[in-house]
């Protein structure tokens, strides 16, 4: 395996059985305690009924047939058939109940994981590939489903079956029973060897699956880049490597199973041979009847089947322990950004004032080797946006413009300083209240695969069709929406693939308008549209911005000339501040940026 896999340290299995994890897993069965009890009772009855058959055979061979009692023989046959039908009914109902249990637990777990993933901060997503997270909510949960539906409850059936068979054999003939059990040490040895080998194979399967899912998600998301730079063959080669590793791990596990089950079958045959040899000799001497011998042969065949099942269930348990450890590690992760224990609400008549006070921020945990300090992206930033003011922030790429927005929205938390909205520190506000007050339009446009209507209101019941139509009209999106075959009900495909970049940007503007925010934030929002659409957006947003606090992040200076005030950032610091005319009058960074851009445009 490549060294790049080392980043997936959590894929390594822990203990084969962890009582702490198992106790936590069992909590998911608490709401369904009645169904669990019913399934166990059904397994008990099915196991008890299953061992009656050989006993009836013994009676028929030792009593009914030697005495020519046809009535007793018919009665035994009827009872045998009835017991067989009962076993079928018990097992059928039990299978339905345990499968239902597994599906319910899987539903609860997936819901809980999805809720947790929605709560986690963006820093978490920066460090965890989406493909690996998809493995948590699909493959790992499915493994636990197998544990609950095929292992955790049904193991009682195997134990009941072994107990009843051992009891029946000891009651019939203790010596013959001990001879039959003489192969058990060899069975235990085979199970032990198989368990250690299959554990390693399971670890490799889960390890490789998570990495392959991450690779697939990344390549399909970036398929345009792959095709643009002709990387299809190279990526196919890399995928073949990952797929081959995954295949090898599966083939290795299949090889172990292919060895284990024939070995158990051979040991079963040895036990049957011992019964025939020892029991036959005893029958010749008159110590054992032919009915007992026949019953023992039947019981021996049934005895080793639960042992095979228990070995499989133990390996299922190992996989479930690994999956549960990964799932619980995710569920136990506390969001780095969350609501305070006591939160405040926006005051009535809130005006939308924004204030940054000596804010410092660094992404990740990178250290500056020379100074031993965090790699600051924002450095001692202070500014105020007055209510209703249109403020623009400009600067070179990497100056920290978008980071200002991330901090204002509390996507990330500043290490130093504080940010206030309407005089309240944002960490004292509920996240939902803060983000509901701010309308954000990003450069990186994301549309869902549903309809135009859904993408504008995001399923909100508070936004009606009329409001959606008004928002589309305000940003000039109505003409192209009306041209769609189904209008605003048109499905857009994944990430809005059926629309142009400019059309997707218009819908993102309409979305912000529909939610009617008190503060409007535009992050390079017109960078992907042509001049005609940009002019329409400018006209619509100018109307929207009246009476609202507006924060505009822009690279093209032509889009911010009408701002009330412009902040110029450089390497995370605020270096200039003023109106367009004031900044041009100075011989500073803004003037240099302006001259550079317009010189390029003129060229």
BAZAKE-949329 format. One line per field, with one value per residue (C-alpha): y negated, x negated, z; residue number from 1. Coordinates in steps of 0.001 Angstrom, whole numbers. Each point is the difference from the previous one (the first is absolute). Example, Ala and Ser with C-alpha at 12.3 -4.5 7.8 and 13.67 -1.06 7.14 Angstrom:
Y	4500/-3440 .
X	-12300/-1370 .
Z	7800/-660 .
seq	1/2 .
//
This chain:
Y	0/-3572/-2146/-2425/2471/-715/-2978/2407/1158/420/2848/2304/2358/-196/2884/2940/-503/-3133/237/-3787/-224/2940/-1582/-3163/1936/1801/-3356/-238/3075/-1543/-1555/3438/2115/1744/1074/1206/2072/1441/965/1739/1948/1057/1176/1959/1722/678/1528/2156/1187/754/2541/1914/1574/2344/989/1033/2001/1876/896/1183/2255/1351/339/-415/2037/2946/323/-345/-2848/-1769/-2404/-1220/-295/-2122/-2183/-514/-951/-2551/-1504/-96/-1877/-2391/-726/-684/-2455/-1702/-395/-1589/-2419/-948/-584/-1963/-2358/-323/-919/-2675/-1457/-30/-1478/-2680/-697/-373/-2386/-2138/-261/-832/-2721/-1493/83/-1565/-2760/-687/-20/-2310/-2394/34/-625/-3021/-1410/368/-3041/-611/647/3630/243/-1591/2993/2898/1126/211/3540/1232/-1639/1698/3320/-739/-574/2857/2913/-316/-327/2962/2086/-820/906/3474/230/-839/1957/3055/170/-1631/1603/3163/1013/987/2484/1655/137/1400/2609/1102/173/2097/2365/521/619/2509/1889/189/1200/2723/1325/-1942/2176/-325/-3746/-393/1925/-2364/-3069/1233/-1943/-3317/-998/235/-2069/-2628/-95/-454/-2760/-1793/62/-1033/-2845/-1624/284/-1317/-2898/-1215/394/-1940/-2802/-259/88/-2912/-1897/262/-649/-3349/-1135/1145/-1849/-3173/352/559/-2924/-2369/1090/-90/-3402/-1291/1857/-3192/-550/3666/-176/-3457/1118/3490/1781/2813/2664/-1035/-32/3312/1476/-1324/1321/3411/45/-864/2410/2767/-552/205/3146/1662/-633/1542/2994/571/91/2350/2290/220/823/2567/1735/-345/1482/3145/524/-163/2317/2474/-147/622/3081/1153/-372/2001/2711/192/348/2807/1742/-376/56/2938/1997/-822/1001/3375/510/-1055/-3157/-2430/299/-719/-2892/-1668/477/-1565/-2895/-634/-132/-2562/-2037/-25/-1484/-2664/-624/-1317/-2317/-2513/140/-1119/-2710/-1216/-275/-2101/-2130/-567/-1344/-2115/-1289/-1035/-2017/-1524/-1014/-1773/-1703/-1031/-1433/-2177/-1018/-855/-1947/-2107/-305/-960/-2782/-3321/-2822/-2587/-2650/307/-2066/-1343/1353/-3314/-1830/-3447/-1141/-2903/-3109/-1298/-2382/1438/-2131/2395/-1569/2146/-549/1794/-750/1036/3323/2564/3303/2940/3106/3389/613/-1060/-1658/-2642/1621/-3309/-1614/3040/-1720/1057/-819/-2945/-635/-2950/-2297/-2501/-924/-2723/-1752/-934/217/-2545/899/-253/-580/1684/1055/1628/2001/368/1307/2474/3701/1411/-3350/1472/-1431/3226/896/-3127/1452/3433/-1603/-2184/3045/1981/2693/-362/-1523/-2818/758/-3586/-3053/-29/-605/-1714/-229/-2616/-399/3697/2258/2622/2887/-1092/295/3221/1190/275/-3584/-1370/1778/-738/-3709/128/714/1420/344/1860/185/3804/583/3105/1075/3153/2490/-954/-2651/-3713/-697/2241/-1568/-3485/766/3154/1669/-2753/-82/-3712/-928/267/221/-3741/-852/2371/-1619/-3496/1021/1490/-3151/-2288/1585/321/3817/199/58/3040/1802/-443/1543/3209/2821/118/-3544/-327/3683/1054/2458/-1414/3104/405/-3387/-1664/1538/-833/-3755/-2311/-1515/-3366/1542/1888/-3243/-1738/2738/-396/-3710/813/2387/-2748/-2456/2494/415/-3810/-356/-3043/134/869/1453/479/1967/-474/553/-1425/1411/2805/-1994/-2061/-3779/52/2276/-1874/-3248/1599/1366/-3367/-1682/2604/8/-3802/85/2777/-1743/-3140/-85/3161/466/1436/1524/582/2043/-702/586/-2118/-3590/-1089/1678/-1967/-3549/-902/1295/-2470/1129/2343/1959/1077/3118/1305/3203/14/-3620/-3047/-2385/-2587/-1263/-2567/-630/849/-3600/-424/3167/-898/-3358/1767/1689/3279/3643/-706/-2346/2616/2666/-2366/-953/3617/1265/-2745/211/3719/-722/-2663/2378 .
X	0/-1065/-1230/2823/2306/-1725/2288/2845/-1211/3542/553/-2158/2038/-100/846/1947/2563/474/2572/274/889/2381/1816/395/1276/2560/1515/1354/2124/1646/2928/679/-396/3349/-971/-3405/1630/2447/-2818/-1933/3092/599/-3610/362/3155/-1492/-3153/2030/2273/-2965/-1519/3290/-268/-2959/1585/3196/-2160/-1537/3453/1149/-3047/-161/3702/2557/-1731/-1190/3508/1745/2071/1280/2169/-2963/-2106/2690/328/-3802/45/2773/-1833/-3234/1759/1666/-3359/-1543/2784/-411/-3747/739/2546/-2217/-3020/2037/1493/-3337/-1748/2603/-376/-3824/-165/2471/-2146/-3120/1734/1393/-3378/-1631/2614/-607/-3772/31/2279/-2274/-3147/1604/1053/-3516/-1593/2245/-1112/-3746/-2032/-1751/-3414/1074/941/-3310/-1775/2344/679/3694/-436/-1174/2962/2284/-1536/1036/3649/285/-2439/-698/3677/793/-2540/1831/3277/-1435/-1012/3479/1993/-2243/-2273/842/3417/-394/-3092/2439/1527/-3389/-696/3456/-463/-3391/1339/3041/-2032/-2657/2716/1803/-3197/-1161/3442/34/-3553/-2696/-2904/985/510/-3561/-1391/1898/-1353/-3619/-432/921/-3634/-833/3080/-1088/-3516/1354/2352/-2850/-2301/2825/1041/-3450/-432/3435/-389/-3026/1868/3012/-2269/-1546/3411/1359/-3271/-69/3721/-181/-2952/1620/3233/-1974/-1862/3216/1815/-2879/-509/3699/438/-2966/788/-277/-3576/-836/1277/-1425/-3549/379/-525/2462/-2661/-2106/3026/1193/-3396/203/3536/-1119/-2619/2570/2548/-2605/-946/3680/436/-3043/1333/3366/-1611/-2137/3090/1727/-3042/195/3705/-664/-2446/1911/3337/-1421/-2171/3087/1783/-2872/72/3751/-705/-2580/2600/2525/-2606/-734/3714/320/-3128/554/3802/58/-2317/2174/3126/-1559/-617/3567/-1021/1515/3176/239/2387/-2585/-2676/2227/930/-3684/-893/2766/-961/-3700/841/2097/-2562/-2773/2249/443/-3773/-576/2619/-1615/-3382/1558/1793/-3239/-1586/3092/-440/-3588/1118/2816/-2402/-2218/2978/1550/-3306/-228/3661/-162/-3227/1939/3090/-2129/-1749/1156/427/-2749/2661/3235/2573/-980/1710/1850/767/1306/2489/-227/1592/3226/-683/-3500/-1755/-2621/-3179/-3132/-3158/-3361/-2238/-3677/781/-2764/581/-2025/1243/-1081/-2915/-2844/-2927/-2295/-3420/-1848/2190/1656/3380/3198/136/2357/2431/1661/-2195/1353/2974/2367/2767/3667/2814/2664/3700/1080/-3549/-1383/-3553/-2365/-3137/-2674/-3527/-2301/873/-814/387/2649/3163/2039/-1297/1732/3306/-750/-604/3098/2169/-1752/-1104/-3294/-833/-2522/-2910/-202/2229/3740/2701/3296/3278/2422/-2244/148/-3100/872/-959/2865/2542/1676/-1623/3403/898/-3346/80/3679/-811/-2742/599/-3146/-710/-3223/-2277/97/3633/1730/3404/1831/1284/3621/2180/-619/2687/-1715/-3404/1375/1852/-1914/3240/922/3711/-228/-777/2934/164/671/-3124/-2070/1373/-765/-3586/-528/1423/-2149/-3261/1082/241/3633/-725/-2282/2169/3057/-1935/-549/2398/1646/-721/-818/907/-2870/-2453/-3518/-2177/-2974/-1458/2276/-1915/2757/-539/-2815/-2302/1736/3459/-1099/-1353/3326/1796/-2407/879/3705/-495/-1586/2761/2786/-1234/118/-3092/-759/-3646/-1120/-3440/-1317/-3237/-1303/3653/-194/-3393/1534/2527/-322/337/3676/1051/-2310/1776/3378/-1278/-1479/3349/1884/-2463/-88/3744/-436/-2854/1968/604/-2096/-3526/-1992/-3452/-1483/-3159/-1351/-3037/1194/-157/2605/2667/-730/-407/3463/-669/330/-3378/-2742/-2421/-3277/-1613/-3523/-1309/2845/-384/2132/-2357/2355/3541/2172/2252/-1015/-956/-1893/-2015/-854/-1266/-2555/-3078/814/832/3536/-1293/-2552/2712/2246/-2706/-1063/3537/975/-3334/627/3565/-1209/-2605 .
Z	0/-663/2830/-650/1684/3273/473/603/3367/1269/-2447/2107/2131/3739/2317/-1420/2761/2053/2795/137/-3681/245/2951/-2035/-3016/2137/961/-3526/741/3077/-1910/-1463/3160/-563/-3520/1227/2734/-2519/-2366/2802/1059/-3605/-276/3227/-1248/-3448/1534/2374/-2796/-2261/2427/372/-3482/695/3307/-1834/-2438/2934/1381/-3414/-498/3549/867/-2794/-2738/2183/1526/-3393/1465/-3122/2024/2055/-3166/-1684/3085/83/-3685/576/2994/-2033/-2815/2461/1670/-3405/-833/3393/-560/-3376/1486/2943/-2229/-2561/2584/1798/-3275/-670/3493/30/-3518/1055/3059/-2127/-2383/2832/1739/-3342/-591/3449/-427/-3448/1205/2968/-2165/-2571/2748/1434/-3412/-469/3359/-515/-948/-3315/1544/434/-3681/-974/1537/-856/-3577/-857/-1353/3385/1723/-2518/1061/3594/-829/-2513/339/3731/854/-2262/1932/3234/-1709/-650/3645/1263/-2587/-430/3007/3279/519/-2093/1966/2734/-2434/-566/3737/737/-2722/1366/3557/-946/-2217/2687/2603/-2246/-887/3622/1056/-2670/461/1850/-1260/-3635/517/1348/-2976/-2320/1822/-262/-3277/1644/869/-3709/-846/2542/-1485/-3550/1172/1797/-3033/-2320/2309/66/-3783/-909/2429/-1934/-3288/1321/1139/-3452/-1704/2053/-320/-3785/-437/1817/-2106/-3257/834/708/-3317/-1986/1584/-680/-3619/-925/1614/-1971/-3235/-2074/1153/-606/-3574/-671/825/-1540/3316/-756/-609/2996/2320/-1443/829/3562/382/-1231/2748/2658/-1453/-175/3652/928/-2117/1579/3493/-924/-1731/3075/2219/-2468/94/3779/-144/-2724/2341/3257/-1001/-1667/3097/2223/-2423/226/3801/-158/-2115/2545/2764/-2041/-631/3737/731/-2554/1308/3739/-118/-2425/2247/3012/-1932/-904/3708/810/1892/-2533/-2048/-3714/780/2236/-2677/-2684/2296/793/-3695/-555/3064/-1018/-3403/1694/2745/-2246/-1988/2895/594/-3587/451/3234/-1718/-2750/2557/1887/-3158/-613/3541/-759/-3016/2027/2772/-2513/-1669/3307/1212/-3120/228/3694/-516/-2489/2221/3011/-1857/1355/-2516/396/-580/1928/1839/3400/3123/289/-3242/-767/-2603/-2396/1513/-1485/-2819/-552/-2596/-1369/1322/-386/2020/-80/2986/-154/-1678/-626/-1780/-1367/-1804/1276/2319/-2275/1769/-1388/407/259/2668/1542/-478/-1808/-3699/430/-2867/1781/2081/2541/-2225/1231/-1900/346/-2527/895/-309/-3622/-1223/-3118/858/-2492/779/-2679/-213/-1705/-37/3440/1740/2337/-1583/-31/3468/1320/-1226/1465/3395/-187/-783/2767/-2435/1862/3390/397/2335/1286/51/-433/-2600/842/-1906/1294/3043/976/-202/-2596/2309/2288/-2821/-1081/-3219/-1659/939/-1188/-3347/-545/312/-2641/-3682/-1610/-3713/-723/-2990/242/-955/1329/-1269/979/-2556/675/-1644/-498/2591/2579/-626/618/3229/1056/1059/2462/760/803/-3602/-2355/-3790/-337/1969/-2134/-3157/1334/836/-3472/-1594/2166/-1159/-3622/94/-1116/-3790/80/2589/-2218/-2880/1972/-1031/3434/1139/3679/483/-2282/1585/-357/309/2306/1016/-2559/-2895/-2519/506/-1028/2626/-347/388/3103/1426/-619/1915/2915/61/-116/2933/2106/-933/791/3579/411/2258/2120/-1075/-3537/-694/-3544/-344/-3573/-940/-3529/-964/-2069/-2030/-3144/-134/-1000/2857/2373/-876/738/3312/946/-670/2075/2877/132/670/2536/1818/709/3742/558/1227/-2925/-89/-3452/-594/-3456/-2142/-2918/1197/-2555/2128/3184/-1246/1253/3534/2871/1299/-1190/2186/-1585/1496/-452/1625/2504/1077/-684/-1819/-1528/493/-1782/-2969/-3566/-741/3277/-519/-3608/1205/2180/-1371/1735/-628/-1218/-2696/-1061/-227/-1943/-2488/-442/-664/-2388/-1789/-554/-1111/-2444/-1389 .
seq	1/2/3/4/5/6/7/8/9/10/11/12/13/14/15/16/17/18/19/20/21/22/23/24/25/26/27/28/29/30/31/32/33/34/35/36/37/38/39/40/41/42/43/44/45/46/47/48/49/50/51/52/53/54/55/56/57/58/59/60/61/62/63/64/65/66/67/68/69/70/71/72/73/74/75/76/77/78/79/80/81/82/83/84/85/86/87/88/89/90/91/92/93/94/95/96/97/98/99/100/101/102/103/104/105/106/107/108/109/110/111/112/113/114/115/116/117/118/119/120/121/122/123/124/125/126/127/128/129/130/131/132/133/134/135/136/137/138/139/140/141/142/143/144/145/146/147/148/149/150/151/152/153/154/155/156/157/158/159/160/161/162/163/164/165/166/167/168/169/170/171/172/173/174/175/176/177/178/179/180/181/182/183/184/185/186/187/188/189/190/191/192/193/194/195/196/197/198/199/200/201/202/203/204/205/206/207/208/209/210/211/212/213/214/215/216/217/218/219/220/221/222/223/224/225/226/227/228/229/230/231/232/233/234/235/236/237/238/239/240/241/242/243/244/245/246/247/248/249/250/251/252/253/254/255/256/257/258/259/260/261/262/263/264/265/266/267/268/269/270/271/272/273/274/275/276/277/278/279/280/281/282/283/284/285/286/287/288/289/290/291/292/293/294/295/296/297/298/299/300/301/302/303/304/305/306/307/308/309/310/311/312/313/314/315/316/317/318/319/320/321/322/323/324/325/326/327/328/329/330/331/332/333/334/335/336/337/338/339/340/341/342/343/344/345/346/347/348/349/350/351/352/353/354/355/356/357/358/359/360/361/362/363/364/365/366/367/368/369/370/371/372/373/374/375/376/377/378/379/380/381/382/383/384/385/386/387/388/389/390/391/392/393/394/395/396/397/398/399/400/401/402/403/404/405/406/407/408/409/410/411/412/413/414/415/416/417/418/419/420/421/422/423/424/425/426/427/428/429/430/431/432/433/434/435/436/437/438/439/440/441/442/443/444/445/446/447/448/449/450/451/452/453/454/455/456/457/458/459/460/461/462/463/464/465/466/467/468/469/470/471/472/473/474/475/476/477/478/479/480/481/482/483/484/485/486/487/488/489/490/491/492/493/494/495/496/497/498/499/500/501/502/503/504/505/506/507/508/509/510/511/512/513/514/515/516/517/518/519/520/521/522/523/524/525/526/527/528/529/530/531/532/533/534/535/536/537/538/539/540/541/542/543/544/545/546/547/548/549/550/551/552/553/554/555/556/557/558/559/560/561/562/563/564/565/566/567/568/569/570/571/572/573/574/575/576/577/578/579/580/581/582/583/584/585/586/587/588/589/590/591/592/593/594/595/596/597/598/599/600/601/602/603 .
//
